[in-house]
Amino acid sequence: MTILEKALERMDTVWEAEQDVRRTMGEDYTFITKDDGMWEGSFQSEHMKAKHTFDLISPVINQMVSDQRATRIGINCLPVSSDASTKLADKRGGILRAIQEDCDAIDHYARAYEEAAICGFGALRVKTKYVTDEAWEQELCIEQVTSAFSCAFIDPASQKPDGSDSFWGFVIHDYTDEQLKREFNIEAGEVDDFQDTVYEWKDSDTNRTRVAEYYYKEPVTKTIALMDDGSTYDLNETDLNMLIEAGLTVVKQRKCEGYKVMKAVLSGNKVLSQPEETPFDAIPIIPVYGVSRFVNGKRYSFGIVRKAKDPNRLINWVKSRTVEEAAYSPAKKVAMTNKSIQENQDDVANLTDPTRPILGYTPDANAPNAGLPTIIGGYELNMGMENLAMTTQASMREIIGVFGGNVDPSQSSLSGNAINMLQGRSDNGTFVYQDNLMVGIERVGEICNSALSKVYPEQRQIFMLDDSGERTREAINMPSDGEMLNDLSVGKYKVTITAGASYATQRREVSDKLQSLISADPSLMGIAGDILVKNLDLGDGGALAGRLRKRAISQGVIDESEMNDDEREDMAGMMQAQQAQQAQQAQLAELDMQLEVQRRQLELAKLQAETQETVSKVGLNEAKTVGEMAKAQKVQVETEFAINNPAKVTAVL
């Protein structure tokens, strides 16, 4: 069987199984979106001239969708294999959150949720696209399948609410002749409708050709290898020699059965794009159901509109009939005696003048009530119709499961506690829709997570988003010091989903609490000042928060594990600068020490020279002193000799 024959057979299978359900979904959607859509069906009447629409369902759906749009969907990853790490799990979660923001996925979630609330079925999809028209790098993208009740089909054998057990699926697009020529370079006549197919590949109403993106699983045998560092690789996708060259050793390997997801584009009797492998390991079409039931193995899904259509139609009919009765009822008239009319002609002539509220009359004893003017005729409210409308409106609250002013304005006068109780009942009544959306979003995250390593295999810079909504740009699959930085091919990770207040609401709450804490303890400004400023609505708050954060980093308040790659880079540069400065200071200190030693050596040499000079001078002085003493001693001896031997002295003379 060819790929085309198999695809057409499967499309007929799903259409035969679900066409009645799909058509009813279309009626629900038309009921809420089309002008006069609420008058189609059993309550359509050609005899009624007044047809007014009192839409009590749209406000409920709008409120549900608004609440959903105000909800922040958080995607996180958790490590599940031995070679997975918490750090890389945070990085993967950041990548998924950035993908979600870049695709404006919150809007796509809300629109799929709206379709599920209206007709019981919405759909999301994951696909790849090039980063820019000129780029080779691809990125993941999350989208809603518009009008999913007629454009999104998955394997009818699928039983799981997220469609994870489906083996094939279709996304249908309606193409004009011009679009076919532009995108596929074919004429409309080249794609004919198969007359023997159940599904119509040509829309007879719009004359558009239906083109299908056909996804299907194809069995494949994989060889997986466990390495000595605990990591596991698919050898069909990874070169074993590269792993060995990287220093890894195979501990054991085995074969396992798996699937690869293929995609083809086709229509009618022609394959427009040949099958090619996708980066996904599951069908990337995710259903978002409303209320879903299985009857005899067949899924039936419906939304709020399904059970509320007839009550709302009845209200439209009753109120329109009431308006019609009022419009065709005789106008009110004033009954007066002829005498009163003749004697009060001016008042009678101005009877309809709102500035003349007084009507004079002439009493007549022969007339009933003495001739007092009486109002006769005019419209009287049909209390039976009014009671029917009120009873029907009250029943709608129970049918829809939403209680409050949208369905019954009279409840706006209730006390706060009563309103809270009704709000709790409303939340419970619509919880199934919210829960099914969360199931679908979690499946979107799982498909994106499993495709990360295939869509982002190369070294590149990629955006990440942290839990607070802060965007950073970091490297992935980047060699660094013999290791691979943020290697997306390593480890197995699980996706978890959280739903909470929007970023704006969270920022307000955080800023209020931080301001209270800092008011009580001003020293916290040095620790959490950047967080406070970041959560304030300030024009240059981001720049100020960045400066405060840089100061906190330089002071060691922020740990390295809390920094992003740019901050770690800046910190490393700062540390290198500090180390260079410290080394320079050490060199200067060493030079100062050497100079001090030389100075002291010079001083010592000078001191030694001065000491020697002093010693020399002292020796000379001592010699002079000894000579003088010798001379004095000689004189003294000669004097004493002369005194003692005067005769000898005389003789000598």
C-alpha positions as CSV (number, residue, x, y, z in Angstrom):
1,M,0.0,0.0,0.0
2,T,1.4,3.4,-1.0
3,I,1.8,6.3,1.4
4,L,-1.1,8.0,-0.3
5,E,-3.5,5.0,-0.1
6,K,-2.7,4.5,3.6
7,A,-3.2,8.2,4.4
8,L,-6.6,8.3,2.5
9,E,-7.7,5.1,4.3
10,R,-6.8,6.5,7.7
11,M,-8.6,9.8,7.0
12,D,-11.7,7.9,6.0
13,T,-11.4,5.8,9.2
14,V,-11.4,8.8,11.5
15,W,-14.1,10.7,9.5
16,E,-16.4,7.7,9.5
17,A,-15.9,7.3,13.3
18,E,-16.3,11.0,14.2
19,Q,-18.2,12.9,11.5
20,D,-21.5,13.0,13.5
21,V,-19.6,14.3,16.6
22,R,-17.6,16.8,14.5
23,R,-20.7,18.2,12.8
24,T,-22.4,18.7,16.2
25,M,-19.3,20.5,17.3
26,G,-19.6,22.7,14.3
27,E,-23.2,23.5,15.1
28,D,-22.1,24.5,18.7
29,Y,-19.4,26.8,17.3
30,T,-21.9,28.3,14.8
31,F,-24.4,28.9,17.6
32,I,-22.0,31.1,19.5
33,T,-20.2,32.8,16.7
34,K,-22.6,33.3,13.8
35,D,-25.0,36.2,13.6
36,D,-28.5,34.8,14.4
37,G,-26.8,31.5,15.1
38,M,-28.9,31.2,18.2
39,W,-32.1,31.2,16.1
40,E,-31.2,28.3,13.9
41,G,-32.8,24.9,14.7
42,S,-36.1,24.1,16.3
43,F,-36.8,27.6,17.5
44,Q,-36.6,29.2,14.1
45,S,-40.0,30.6,13.2
46,E,-41.0,32.4,10.1
47,H,-44.1,33.9,11.7
48,M,-42.2,35.8,14.4
49,K,-41.4,39.3,13.3
50,A,-39.2,40.2,16.3
51,K,-36.1,38.0,16.7
52,H,-33.8,39.2,19.5
53,T,-30.7,37.5,20.8
54,F,-30.0,37.4,24.5
55,D,-26.7,35.7,24.6
56,L,-26.1,34.3,28.1
57,I,-23.3,31.9,27.1
58,S,-20.7,34.1,25.6
59,P,-20.1,36.1,28.8
60,V,-19.4,32.9,30.6
61,I,-16.9,31.7,28.0
62,N,-15.3,35.1,27.8
63,Q,-14.8,35.1,31.5
64,M,-13.3,31.6,31.4
65,V,-10.9,32.6,28.6
66,S,-9.9,35.9,30.4
67,D,-9.1,34.0,33.6
68,Q,-7.0,31.6,31.5
69,R,-5.1,34.4,29.8
70,A,-4.3,35.9,33.2
71,T,-2.8,32.6,34.3
72,R,1.0,32.1,33.9
73,I,1.9,28.6,32.7
74,G,5.2,27.5,34.1
75,I,7.2,24.7,32.4
76,N,9.9,23.0,34.4
77,C,12.2,20.0,34.0
78,L,13.3,17.4,36.5
79,P,16.2,14.9,36.0
80,V,15.2,11.3,35.9
81,S,18.2,9.4,34.6
82,S,21.6,8.9,36.3
83,D,23.4,11.1,33.7
84,A,20.9,14.0,34.1
85,S,21.7,16.9,36.4
86,T,19.6,19.5,38.2
87,K,21.6,22.3,36.7
88,L,20.9,21.1,33.1
89,A,17.3,20.5,34.1
90,D,17.0,24.1,35.0
91,K,18.6,25.1,31.6
92,R,16.1,22.9,29.7
93,G,13.2,24.4,31.6
94,G,14.5,27.8,30.7
95,I,14.7,26.9,27.0
96,L,11.1,25.6,27.1
97,R,9.8,28.7,28.8
98,A,11.6,30.9,26.2
99,I,10.1,28.9,23.4
100,Q,6.7,29.3,25.0
101,E,7.1,33.1,25.2
102,D,8.6,33.5,21.7
103,C,5.7,31.7,20.2
104,D,3.1,33.7,22.2
105,A,2.0,30.3,23.4
106,I,-0.3,31.7,26.1
107,D,-2.5,33.2,23.4
108,H,-2.5,29.8,21.5
109,Y,-3.4,28.0,24.8
110,A,-6.3,30.4,25.4
111,R,-7.7,30.0,21.9
112,A,-7.5,26.2,22.1
113,Y,-9.2,26.4,25.5
114,E,-11.9,28.6,24.1
115,E,-12.7,26.1,21.4
116,A,-12.8,23.3,24.0
117,A,-15.2,25.4,26.1
118,I,-17.4,26.2,23.1
119,C,-17.7,22.9,21.3
120,G,-15.7,20.4,23.4
121,F,-12.5,20.1,21.2
122,G,-9.5,22.3,20.6
123,A,-6.0,21.3,19.5
124,L,-2.4,22.4,19.9
125,R,0.6,21.5,17.7
126,V,4.4,21.6,17.9
127,K,6.4,22.2,14.7
128,T,9.8,23.5,13.7
129,K,10.7,26.6,11.7
130,Y,13.9,28.4,10.7
131,V,15.0,31.2,13.0
132,T,15.0,33.6,10.1
133,D,14.4,33.3,6.4
134,E,18.2,33.3,5.7
135,A,19.3,31.1,8.7
136,W,20.0,27.4,8.8
137,E,19.3,26.9,12.5
138,Q,15.8,25.8,13.4
139,E,13.7,26.3,16.5
140,L,10.6,24.8,18.0
141,C,7.2,26.5,17.7
142,I,3.9,26.0,19.6
143,E,0.6,26.8,17.8
144,Q,-3.1,26.3,18.0
145,V,-4.9,24.4,15.3
146,T,-7.6,26.8,14.4
147,S,-11.1,25.3,14.1
148,A,-9.8,22.0,15.4
149,F,-13.3,20.4,15.1
150,S,-12.8,20.4,11.3
151,C,-9.0,20.7,11.0
152,A,-7.3,18.4,13.6
153,F,-7.7,14.6,13.5
154,I,-5.9,12.0,15.5
155,D,-6.0,8.2,15.6
156,P,-9.6,7.4,16.9
157,A,-8.1,4.4,18.7
158,S,-6.3,6.9,21.1
159,Q,-7.7,6.7,24.6
160,K,-5.5,9.0,26.6
161,P,-6.6,12.6,27.1
162,D,-3.4,14.1,25.8
163,G,-3.3,11.9,22.6
164,S,0.1,10.4,23.5
165,D,-1.0,7.0,22.4
166,S,-2.0,8.0,18.9
167,F,-0.1,6.5,16.0
168,W,-1.1,9.0,13.3
169,G,-2.8,12.3,12.8
170,F,-3.8,15.0,10.3
171,V,-3.8,18.8,10.3
172,I,-6.1,20.1,7.5
173,H,-5.7,23.4,5.6
174,D,-8.0,24.8,3.0
175,Y,-6.2,26.2,0.0
176,T,-7.3,28.5,-2.7
177,D,-6.2,27.9,-6.3
178,E,-3.7,30.7,-6.0
179,Q,-2.2,29.3,-2.7
180,L,-1.8,25.9,-4.3
181,K,0.1,27.4,-7.2
182,R,2.3,29.6,-5.0
183,E,3.2,26.9,-2.4
184,F,3.2,23.7,-4.4
185,N,3.5,25.0,-7.9
186,I,0.5,23.0,-9.1
187,E,-2.8,23.9,-10.6
188,A,-6.1,23.1,-8.8
189,G,-7.1,20.6,-11.5
190,E,-4.1,18.5,-10.7
191,V,-5.5,17.7,-7.3
192,D,-8.8,16.0,-7.9
193,D,-11.3,14.7,-5.3
194,F,-11.3,11.0,-4.9
195,Q,-14.9,10.0,-5.5
196,D,-14.6,6.8,-3.6
197,T,-13.4,8.4,-0.4
198,V,-15.7,9.1,2.5
199,Y,-13.9,12.4,3.4
200,E,-14.4,15.2,0.9
201,W,-11.0,16.6,-0.2
202,K,-12.8,19.5,-2.1
203,D,-15.0,22.0,-0.2
204,S,-18.0,22.4,-2.4
205,D,-19.2,25.5,-0.6
206,T,-15.9,27.5,-0.8
207,N,-14.4,25.6,-3.8
208,R,-11.2,25.3,-1.8
209,T,-8.9,22.3,-1.9
210,R,-8.1,20.5,1.3
211,V,-4.5,19.9,2.0
212,A,-3.4,17.6,4.9
213,E,-0.2,17.5,6.9
214,Y,0.0,13.8,7.6
215,Y,2.0,12.6,10.6
216,Y,2.6,8.9,11.3
217,K,4.8,6.7,13.3
218,E,7.2,4.3,11.6
219,P,8.9,1.4,13.6
220,V,12.6,1.6,14.0
221,T,15.2,-0.5,15.8
222,K,17.6,1.5,17.9
223,T,21.0,0.5,19.4
224,I,21.6,2.2,22.7
225,A,24.9,2.2,24.6
226,L,25.6,2.8,28.2
227,M,28.9,4.6,28.8
228,D,31.3,4.4,31.8
229,D,30.2,7.9,32.9
230,G,26.6,6.7,33.2
231,S,25.3,8.5,30.1
232,T,23.2,6.7,27.4
233,Y,23.4,7.3,23.7
234,D,21.4,6.3,20.7
235,L,24.1,4.9,18.3
236,N,21.7,5.4,15.4
237,E,22.1,9.2,16.0
238,T,25.5,9.4,17.7
239,D,28.9,8.3,16.2
240,L,30.4,5.8,18.6
241,N,34.0,6.7,17.5
242,M,33.4,10.3,18.6
243,L,32.4,9.0,22.0
244,I,35.5,6.9,22.2
245,E,37.7,9.8,21.1
246,A,36.1,11.9,23.8
247,G,37.5,9.4,26.4
248,L,34.3,7.4,27.0
249,T,34.1,3.6,27.2
250,V,31.1,1.5,26.3
251,V,29.9,-0.5,29.3
252,K,27.1,-2.4,27.5
253,Q,24.8,-1.9,24.6
254,R,21.5,-3.4,23.4
255,K,18.8,-3.1,20.7
256,C,15.4,-1.7,21.5
257,E,12.2,-1.1,19.4
258,G,11.0,2.4,19.0
259,Y,9.4,4.8,16.5
260,K,10.3,7.7,14.4
261,V,7.6,10.2,13.3
262,M,7.3,10.9,9.6
263,K,5.5,13.8,7.9
264,A,4.0,14.0,4.4
265,V,1.8,16.6,2.7
266,L,-1.0,15.4,0.5
267,S,-4.4,16.1,-0.9
268,G,-6.9,14.2,-3.0
269,N,-4.9,11.9,-5.2
270,K,-1.6,13.6,-5.0
271,V,1.3,13.6,-2.6
272,L,2.5,17.2,-2.5
273,S,5.5,16.6,-0.3
274,Q,7.3,13.3,0.1
275,P,7.6,11.8,3.6
276,E,10.5,13.1,5.7
277,E,11.6,12.3,9.3
278,T,10.7,14.8,12.0
279,P,12.6,15.5,15.2
280,F,9.7,14.2,17.2
281,D,9.2,10.9,18.9
282,A,5.4,11.3,19.2
283,I,2.6,12.7,17.0
284,P,2.9,16.5,17.5
285,I,-0.9,17.1,17.5
286,I,-2.2,17.5,21.0
287,P,-6.0,17.5,21.7
288,V,-7.6,19.8,24.3
289,Y,-10.9,18.3,25.2
290,G,-13.9,19.8,27.0
291,V,-16.1,17.3,28.7
292,S,-15.2,13.9,27.3
293,R,-17.0,10.6,27.5
294,F,-16.5,7.2,26.0
295,V,-19.6,5.3,24.8
296,N,-19.0,1.8,23.3
297,G,-15.4,2.7,22.7
298,K,-16.2,6.0,20.9
299,R,-15.3,9.3,22.3
300,Y,-18.0,12.0,22.7
301,S,-16.8,15.5,23.6
302,F,-18.8,18.6,24.2
303,G,-18.5,22.1,25.8
304,I,-20.6,24.5,27.6
305,V,-22.7,25.4,24.5
306,R,-24.0,21.9,23.9
307,K,-26.3,21.6,26.9
308,A,-27.1,25.3,27.1
309,K,-28.2,25.8,23.5
310,D,-31.9,24.9,23.9
311,P,-32.4,26.9,27.2
312,N,-30.8,30.0,25.6
313,R,-32.9,29.5,22.5
314,L,-36.0,29.3,24.7
315,I,-35.0,32.5,26.4
316,N,-34.5,34.2,23.1
317,W,-37.9,33.0,21.9
318,V,-39.7,34.1,25.2
319,K,-38.2,37.5,25.3
320,S,-38.6,38.1,21.6
321,R,-42.3,37.0,21.9
322,T,-42.7,39.4,24.9
323,V,-41.2,42.3,22.8
324,E,-43.5,41.4,19.9
325,E,-46.6,41.3,22.1
326,A,-45.7,44.7,23.6
327,A,-45.1,46.1,20.1
328,Y,-48.4,45.0,18.7
329,S,-50.6,45.6,21.8
330,P,-53.1,48.5,21.5
331,A,-51.8,51.8,22.8
332,K,-53.0,53.1,26.2
333,K,-56.1,55.4,25.9
334,V,-57.8,57.9,28.3
335,A,-61.5,57.5,28.6
336,M,-63.3,60.9,29.5
337,T,-66.8,62.1,29.3
338,N,-67.8,64.4,26.5
339,K,-68.4,67.2,28.9
340,S,-64.9,66.9,30.3
341,I,-63.5,66.9,26.7
342,Q,-65.4,70.0,25.7
343,E,-64.5,72.0,28.8
344,N,-60.9,70.9,28.9
345,Q,-59.9,71.0,25.2
346,D,-56.5,72.6,25.8
347,D,-55.5,69.8,28.3
348,V,-56.8,67.1,25.9
349,A,-54.9,68.6,23.0
350,N,-51.7,68.5,24.9
351,L,-52.3,65.1,26.5
352,T,-49.0,63.6,25.2
353,D,-46.9,66.7,26.1
354,P,-44.5,65.6,28.9
355,T,-44.3,69.2,30.1
356,R,-48.1,69.3,30.8
357,P,-48.5,66.6,33.4
358,I,-51.9,67.9,34.6
359,L,-55.2,66.8,33.0
360,G,-58.2,68.8,34.0
361,Y,-61.7,67.2,33.9
362,T,-65.3,68.2,34.7
363,P,-67.1,66.1,37.3
364,D,-70.3,64.5,36.0
365,A,-72.6,63.0,38.6
366,N,-74.3,60.9,36.0
367,A,-71.1,59.2,34.8
368,P,-69.3,56.4,36.6
369,N,-66.8,57.6,39.2
370,A,-68.2,61.1,38.7
371,G,-66.6,61.3,35.2
372,L,-63.0,60.7,36.5
373,P,-60.7,60.0,33.4
374,T,-59.7,56.4,33.2
375,I,-56.8,54.7,31.3
376,I,-57.9,51.8,29.3
377,G,-56.0,49.3,27.0
378,G,-52.2,49.1,26.6
379,Y,-49.8,46.2,27.1
380,E,-49.8,44.1,30.2
381,L,-46.8,41.9,31.0
382,N,-47.4,38.3,30.3
383,M,-46.4,36.8,33.7
384,G,-46.5,33.3,32.3
385,M,-43.8,34.1,29.8
386,E,-41.8,36.1,32.3
387,N,-41.8,33.2,34.8
388,L,-40.8,30.8,32.0
389,A,-37.8,33.0,31.1
390,M,-36.7,33.3,34.8
391,T,-37.1,29.5,35.4
392,T,-35.1,28.8,32.2
393,Q,-32.4,31.2,33.2
394,A,-32.1,29.6,36.6
395,S,-31.8,26.2,34.9
396,M,-29.0,27.4,32.7
397,R,-26.9,28.1,35.8
398,E,-27.1,24.4,36.8
399,I,-26.6,23.3,33.2
400,I,-23.5,25.4,32.6
401,G,-22.1,25.0,36.1
402,V,-21.3,28.7,36.4
403,F,-23.0,30.9,39.0
404,G,-23.0,34.6,39.1
405,G,-24.0,37.9,37.5
406,N,-23.3,36.7,33.9
407,V,-26.1,34.2,34.1
408,D,-28.3,35.8,36.8
409,P,-27.8,39.5,37.4
410,S,-30.1,39.4,40.4
411,Q,-27.3,37.6,42.3
412,S,-25.2,40.7,42.3
413,S,-27.0,41.8,45.5
414,L,-25.7,38.7,47.5
415,S,-23.4,39.0,50.4
416,G,-19.6,38.5,50.0
417,N,-19.7,35.0,51.6
418,A,-22.5,33.9,49.4
419,I,-20.7,35.3,46.3
420,N,-17.5,33.4,47.3
421,M,-19.5,30.2,47.7
422,L,-21.0,30.6,44.2
423,Q,-17.6,31.4,42.8
424,G,-16.3,28.2,44.3
425,R,-19.1,26.2,42.7
426,S,-18.3,28.0,39.4
427,D,-14.6,27.1,39.6
428,N,-15.5,23.5,40.3
429,G,-18.0,23.5,37.4
430,T,-15.3,24.6,34.9
431,F,-12.4,22.8,36.4
432,V,-12.6,20.0,33.9
433,Y,-11.8,22.4,31.1
434,Q,-8.8,23.9,32.9
435,D,-7.5,20.5,33.9
436,N,-7.7,19.1,30.3
437,L,-5.9,22.2,29.1
438,M,-3.1,21.6,31.6
439,V,-2.9,18.0,30.4
440,G,-2.5,19.2,26.9
441,I,0.1,21.8,27.8
442,E,2.2,19.3,29.7
443,R,2.1,17.1,26.6
444,V,3.3,20.0,24.5
445,G,6.2,20.4,26.9
446,E,7.1,16.7,26.8
447,I,7.2,16.8,22.9
448,C,9.3,19.9,22.9
449,N,11.6,18.5,25.6
450,S,12.2,15.2,23.7
451,A,13.0,17.2,20.5
452,L,15.5,19.6,22.0
453,S,18.7,17.7,21.1
454,K,17.5,17.2,17.5
455,V,16.3,20.7,16.8
456,Y,19.2,22.4,18.7
457,P,22.2,20.0,18.0
458,E,24.8,22.5,17.1
459,Q,26.9,25.0,19.2
460,R,24.8,28.2,19.4
461,Q,23.6,30.9,21.7
462,I,20.0,30.5,22.8
463,F,17.5,32.4,24.9
464,M,16.4,31.0,28.3
465,L,13.7,32.3,30.7
466,D,14.0,31.9,34.4
467,D,11.0,31.4,36.8
468,S,10.7,35.2,37.4
469,G,10.5,35.9,33.6
470,E,14.0,37.2,33.3
471,R,15.5,36.5,29.8
472,T,19.1,35.5,29.4
473,R,21.2,34.3,26.5
474,E,23.4,31.3,27.1
475,A,25.6,28.9,25.1
476,I,24.5,25.3,24.5
477,N,26.5,22.3,23.3
478,M,29.7,24.3,23.8
479,P,33.1,22.6,24.5
480,S,34.7,24.1,27.7
481,D,37.8,22.7,29.5
482,G,37.4,19.2,28.1
483,E,33.7,19.1,28.8
484,M,30.5,20.0,26.9
485,L,28.7,23.0,28.3
486,N,24.9,22.6,28.4
487,D,24.9,19.4,26.3
488,L,21.3,18.8,25.4
489,S,21.9,15.3,24.2
490,V,22.8,14.0,27.6
491,G,20.3,12.7,30.2
492,K,16.6,12.1,30.4
493,Y,14.3,14.7,31.9
494,K,10.6,14.9,32.9
495,V,8.4,17.9,32.3
496,T,6.1,19.4,34.9
497,I,3.6,22.1,34.6
498,T,2.5,24.8,37.1
499,A,-0.3,27.3,36.8
500,G,-0.2,30.6,38.8
501,A,-0.7,34.3,38.7
502,S,0.7,36.2,35.7
503,Y,4.2,37.7,35.8
504,A,2.7,41.2,36.4
505,T,0.6,40.1,39.3
506,Q,3.5,38.2,40.8
507,R,5.8,41.2,40.5
508,R,3.3,43.4,42.3
509,E,3.0,40.8,45.1
510,V,6.7,40.4,45.4
511,S,7.4,44.1,45.4
512,D,4.8,44.8,48.1
513,K,6.2,42.0,50.4
514,L,9.8,43.1,49.8
515,Q,9.0,46.7,50.6
516,S,7.4,45.6,53.9
517,L,10.4,43.5,54.8
518,I,12.9,46.3,53.9
519,S,10.9,48.8,55.9
520,A,11.3,46.6,58.9
521,D,14.9,45.8,58.2
522,P,16.7,48.4,55.9
523,S,19.8,46.2,55.8
524,L,17.9,43.8,53.4
525,M,18.2,46.5,50.7
526,G,21.8,45.4,50.2
527,I,20.8,41.8,49.8
528,A,17.5,42.0,47.9
529,G,17.6,45.6,46.4
530,D,17.9,44.3,42.8
531,I,14.9,42.0,43.2
532,L,12.8,44.8,44.6
533,V,13.7,47.2,41.8
534,K,13.2,44.6,39.2
535,N,9.6,44.0,40.4
536,L,8.7,47.7,40.5
537,D,7.1,49.4,37.4
538,L,9.9,51.8,36.8
539,G,11.0,53.2,33.5
540,D,14.7,52.5,34.1
541,G,14.1,49.9,36.7
542,G,16.0,47.2,34.7
543,A,19.2,49.3,34.5
544,L,19.0,50.2,38.2
545,A,18.3,46.6,39.1
546,G,21.3,45.5,37.0
547,R,23.6,48.0,38.8
548,L,22.4,46.8,42.2
549,R,22.9,43.2,41.2
550,K,26.4,43.9,40.0
551,R,27.2,45.5,43.3
552,A,25.8,42.6,45.2
553,I,27.9,40.2,43.1
554,S,31.0,42.2,43.7
555,Q,30.3,42.2,47.4
556,G,29.8,38.4,47.4
557,V,26.1,38.6,48.3
558,I,25.1,36.5,45.3
559,D,26.5,33.0,45.0
560,E,28.0,31.8,41.8
561,S,25.3,29.2,41.4
562,E,22.7,32.0,41.2
563,M,24.5,33.8,38.4
564,N,23.9,33.5,34.7
565,D,26.6,32.8,32.1
566,D,27.2,36.5,31.4
567,E,27.5,37.3,35.1
568,R,29.9,34.4,35.6
569,E,31.9,35.7,32.6
570,D,32.0,39.1,34.1
571,M,32.9,37.7,37.5
572,A,35.7,35.6,36.0
573,G,37.0,38.8,34.2
574,M,36.7,40.7,37.5
575,M,38.6,38.0,39.4
576,Q,41.3,37.9,36.7
577,A,41.6,41.7,36.9
578,Q,41.8,41.5,40.7
579,Q,44.4,38.7,40.5
580,A,46.4,40.8,38.0
581,Q,46.1,43.8,40.3
582,Q,47.2,41.7,43.2
583,A,50.2,40.4,41.3
584,Q,51.1,43.9,40.3
585,Q,50.8,45.0,43.9
586,A,53.0,42.1,45.0
587,Q,55.6,43.1,42.4
588,L,55.6,46.6,43.6
589,A,55.9,45.5,47.2
590,E,58.8,43.3,46.3
591,L,60.5,46.2,44.5
592,D,59.9,48.4,47.5
593,M,61.5,45.8,49.7
594,Q,64.5,45.5,47.4
595,L,64.9,49.3,47.4
596,E,64.6,49.4,51.2
597,V,67.3,46.7,51.5
598,Q,69.6,48.7,49.2
599,R,68.9,51.9,51.1
600,R,69.7,50.2,54.4
601,Q,72.9,48.7,52.9
602,L,74.0,52.1,51.8
603,E,73.2,53.6,55.2
604,L,75.2,50.8,56.8
605,A,78.1,51.3,54.5
606,K,78.0,55.0,55.2
607,L,77.8,54.4,58.9
608,Q,80.7,52.0,58.7
609,A,82.8,54.6,56.8
610,E,81.9,57.2,59.3
611,T,82.8,54.9,62.1
612,Q,86.2,54.1,60.5
613,E,86.8,57.8,60.1
614,T,86.0,58.4,63.7
615,V,88.2,55.6,64.8
616,S,91.1,57.0,62.6
617,K,90.6,60.4,64.1
618,V,90.6,59.0,67.6
619,G,93.8,57.1,66.9
620,L,95.6,60.2,65.6
621,N,94.4,62.2,68.5
622,E,95.7,59.5,70.8
623,A,99.1,59.6,69.1
624,K,99.3,63.3,69.5
625,T,98.3,63.0,73.1
626,V,101.0,60.4,73.7
627,G,103.7,62.6,72.1
628,E,102.7,65.6,74.1
629,M,102.6,63.5,77.2
630,A,106.1,62.2,76.3
631,K,107.3,65.7,75.8
632,A,105.7,66.8,79.1
633,Q,107.2,63.8,80.8
634,K,110.6,64.7,79.4
635,V,110.3,68.3,80.6
636,Q,109.2,67.0,83.9
637,V,112.2,64.6,84.1
638,E,114.6,67.3,83.0
639,T,113.1,69.7,85.5
640,E,113.4,67.3,88.4
641,F,117.0,66.4,87.3
642,A,118.0,70.1,87.3
643,I,116.6,70.6,90.7
644,N,118.3,67.6,92.1
645,N,121.7,68.1,90.3
646,P,122.2,71.8,89.9
647,A,126.0,71.4,89.5
648,K,125.8,69.1,86.5
649,V,123.3,71.4,84.9
650,T,125.7,74.4,85.3
651,A,128.6,72.4,83.9
652,V,126.6,71.5,81.0
653,L,125.6,75.0,80.3
